[in-house]
Each structure stands twice: as C-alpha cells, then as structure tokens.
Amino acid sequence: MKYAEKMTEKFLKDGIILPEEVDIIRYGLDTLGNNVLGFLLVLVIGGAFGHLRDSFIFWCLIFPLRKYSGGFHAETKERCSYISVGILIISYIIFFKLEWKVRELVAVTLFCSSVIFLLVPVDSINKPLDSLEYRVYQKRAKLVLVTEIMLFGMALYVKCKKVLIIIAMCFFIISISLFTGKLKYERKKHL
C-alpha cells in the first residue's frame, strides 16, 4: 500500500527509524493496513446484511485461523479484496439468509473442520514455508481450530444458534480457501 511507503519515509526522515529498519517497518505498516481493511470490509458487509455484531464475532474467529492456516492467495491485493468481498457476500447469503437446522450446522462444521485439520497449513508460491515454519503454523492453526471447535460445542450446549452459524461460516470459508490454495499451489509447483 502506498500509505505504508509514505509513512515509512516520514519515519525515516523524522529520525524515528533507522535506514536498516525501513523494510520491516514498511512490511508491518502494509500488513496492518491490510488487516484493518479486511476488518472494515467484514463489518461493512455484515452491517449491510443486518449482522454487524455477528460480523465482529466472525472476524474474531476467522482472523487467527486464517493467519496460521494459509490457503488461497490471489495474484494481486486488489484481486484478493474482490474475491474476499465476493466470498463474504455469498457466505452471508448461504449462512444467514437460508434456514439451517442445528444438525446441518453440526455436519457442515464437522466436515469443514476436518478439511482444515487435514490441510493446514497451505503454502503459497510467493512464500513457501520451511520445515520449521510449517510445523509452527500447523501447531498454531490446529490449536486455534480446536479452541473454536470447543466454542462450537459450548454454543451447541447452550443452544446459541447464532454462534453455531458464525463458526460454521468461518470454517466453510477457511476450508474453501485451503482447498483452493492447495490446488493452486500444487498446480504451480509442478509447472
């Protein structure tokens, strides 16, 4: 993002950072900007569907799982944003506009969490993981996954269908991302 470059240049000019810190600061600001943009997109789309609070809960669940699981990576940040918006809109329609029975949400969650458990983490052509990174990301992704499955179990126990829907939607999006990311990575790796 352009703002990350401008902010980094300003920090350097003002003596806040050293020249050898420029790349890491630029990367950090770019990452922060992308995370804030993603958060705002989730809130705006959730609000448009009348689920602003639910979208906040959704973000809290999907962000740590997506961070460690990897998955589909678009060629450009703009394409990533468009695909993300499309997937979110489709997911909100599927999970909040259709009527789901609890047993159906359990089935979707079990299937998608199994896919996630089997595939995490998925490499990217742009940033393949070395063996240590792979083990660390796999361990963290599975820890987040198990924690969220336990949350699903508690929501099931207290009959909080809204949380069941949100978790099922989160796992649905992550499992699709992992599956498509794995296919894309394997195809490009063999080219």
HELIX and SHEET records of a PDB file:
HELIX    1   1 LYS A    2  LYS A   13  1                                  12    
HELIX    2   2 PRO A   19  GLU A   21  5                                   3    
HELIX    3   3 VAL A   22  ALA A   48  1                                  27    
HELIX    4   4 LEU A   52  SER A   69  1                                  18    
HELIX    5   5 LYS A   77  TYR A   92  1                                  16    
HELIX    6   6 ILE A   93  LYS A   97  3                                   5    
HELIX    7   7 VAL A  102  LEU A  119  1                                  18    
HELIX    8   8 SER A  131  TYR A  157  1                                  27    
HELIX    9   9 LYS A  161  LYS A  189  1                                  29    
END                                                                             
